Amino acid sequence: MTDEAEFGDRQGKAFFGRRKGKPLRARQAHNLEEMLPHFALDLASDAPDDLRALFPEGTTQIRLEIGFGGGEHLAHRAAEFAHTGFIGVEPFVNSMAKLLGTIEQQGLTNIRLHDDDAVEVLDWMPDGSVDHIDLLYPDPWPKKKHWKRRFVSAANLDRFHRVLKPGGRFCFASDIDTYVNWTLLHCRKHGGFAWQAREAQDWTSPYDNWPSTRYEAKARREGRKSAYLTFLKV
């Protein structure tokens, strides 16, 4: 059996499943072809020493969202924090096409994108270059035999710790109890992340100005409650 550290280092297939769903509409296909190259990170080139150089002048912070799904949260935060540069990673083609449509509609300029494995982006980033990482409703891989495919792993927490600035924030949300417990245990074992909760409402209440997502709405319809974990790099 492949151990967790080795699996967490595998590129391209480790942490996500299918790449495409329903056929794209003409406008979506156009956006992927014409817009995505403009917003995509160039991982073939060395990352700038300061990731703010990738964004418009006046950018003060860098925020990474891994697996942004339909892009509701990413677009909401990008509009809310105009002076933050957002890097969004999503391998699912339909989700990327949806977000590009939102970027076009809202005229967002502070987003950069990658349409493959987030590990590639993390390994490309300089040390201490990111202020905030969001991992919101990631694929829970609910079958125990697939748990090694969960994005939270010893190897990826090492990556988070390397790229986050001192005191940088890692936020994790899920409606799957086993994944919430998994994340708490892995972060405690890692030792480089301090959980910020002091009472129950600290992890049962959504983050400030939370826009909700379609995944969260589905969880509520199906009777599952969400947990919102916040860790600081120590």
N, C-alpha and C positions, 0 to 999 in steps of 0.2 A: 504493500500500500504506500502511496506517495505521502510523505509527511507534510505537515502544514507549511513549514517554511519553504520547502521546495515548490509546493503547489502555489504559494503566494508569489513566487518569483516567475512563474510561467507567464509568458506574454500571450495576449490575444484571445484565449479561450477560457481562462480560469474562472472569471467572476460573473459572466453574463451568458445568457442563452441565445435565443434566436435574434437575428439581425434585422429582419424585415417582416411586416405584417401585410395589411391590405395594399393593393396597388396604389401608388401615389397619384393624386390629381395632377393635371398639367402644370398648375401654378406651383405646387409643391416640388415637382421634379425640376422645374425651372429654378426655384430658389436653391435647391441643393447644388445644381450645376453652376449657377451664376453667383449666388451669395456666399455659400459656404467657403469657397476659396478665399474670399475677402476677410472672413472672420476666423478662419482656421489657424491654429498654432502651426508654426513650421518646426516640427521636431527634428527635421533633418539638419537644421542649423543649431548652433549652440544657443542656449537660453541667454538672454541679457542678464548681466549681474543684478540688475534691478528690474523686476517684472513690470514695474510701473511704466517702463519705456514702451510696452506693448499697447498702451492705452492713451487716450487724449491727455493733453497737458492739464495738470491740476489734479491728477489721480493721486490719492493719498494712501489707499490701502488696497490689498489684493485678497480676493476671496475665491475659493475653489468649491464648486458643487459637483459631486460625483454621482452620476446617474440621475439626471434632472427630469426624467420622465417626460411629461407633456410640457415642461418648462414654465408652469404657472408660478412656482416659487422663485425661480431664477429671474424671470422677467419682472416680477413684482419687486424683488430686492434691487435689481438693477435700476428700476425707475425710482425707487425710494432713496437709494444712495448713489447719486450721480457722480460722486467723486471717488467711488470705489470701483476698481477694475475686477470684473467677474470672469472667471474661467469655468466654463461648463463642459462636462464630459458626458457623452451619451452615445453608446454604440448602436442603439435601435434607430433605424433609418426614419421610420415614421415620426418618432418623437423629435428627432433633429429637424425634420421638415416642418413640423408644427411650430417649434420655437422660432425658426427662421421667419415664418410668416408673422409671428408676433413682433419680432425685432423690426421687420419691415413696417408693420402697422404703427408701432409706437416710436419708431425712429431712434431706437436704442443704439448707442455707440460704445458703451463701456462693457461689452461682452466679447470674449474670445472663446473659441470652441475646439473640441476634439471629438471625432466620431469613432473612436476605438477604445482600447483598454486604458483605464485611468492610471494603471501602473506605469505606462509609457510616459504620461505627463509628470507623474510624481518623480520618476527617475531623471527626467529632463530638467526639473526645476532646481535652482540653486539652493544651498542650505539657507535656512532662516529667511525665506522670501515671501511667505504667505501669512496673512493675519488670521484667517478663518477658513475652516474646512467644514462643509455640510455634507453629510451622508444621510439622506432622508428617504425613508421607506425603501431601503435597498432590497433586492431579491433575497428573501429569507432562506431559500433552499431548504424547505421544511423537512424533507426526509433526512434522517440522521446520517445516512450514507453519503449525502451531498453537503453536509455541514462544512466540509473542508473548502467548499467553493464560496463560502460567505466572504464578503470583502473585508470584514474585520478579522484580521489575523495578526499573528506576531510580526510577520514580515511587513505587512502594510502599516501597522502601528509604528514600526521603526521608520517607515517612509514618512508618515505624518509627522513624527517627532523631528525628523531631520529638516523638513521643509518649513515647518511652522516657526514663527518668530518666538522669542521668549515670551511666555504669557499668552501665546496664540490660542485660539479657541477651536475646539472640535465639537460639533453638534451632531447628534445621532437621534433619529426618530424612527419608531417602528410600532406596529400593532401586534407583533408576534412576540409573545412572552419569552420563548426560548432564545430568540435573537437578542432581546433586551438583556437578559441574564448573561448570555454569551459575551456581549459587548462589555458589560460591567466587569465580568471576571477577567476578560482579556486585558482590559485597561488597568485593572488592579495588578494583575500579574506583570504587565509591562513595567509599571512603576514610573512612567514618564508623563502620566496624565492624572490630574486631580479632579475627581468628580465634584461638581459644585453644589449638589443638592444638600439641603439641611433639613427639609421637611417634605412630606409627601407632595404637596402642591408644586414643589420645585421641579418634579419630573412628570406630574400629571397635567400641568398647565402648559398650553402651547407657548411658543416663543413670542416675544413682543411683536405686535403688528403682524401676526401670523395669517397668511392668506388662505390657508388650508389647501388641500390638493385632492384630485380625484381619487387617489389611493386612500386617503384618509376618509373621504366620504363613503367609499365602498366598505371600509372597515367598520364604520359606524352602522351602516345598513345591516351588516352581518353580525353586529353585536360585539365587536372587538374594540377595546379601549387602546389608546395610544400612549406611549411613553416618550418623553422628550428629555434626552440626556445632554448635559453640557459638561465638557472637560476643558481644563486649561493645561497647557504644556508646562511642566515643571522641570 
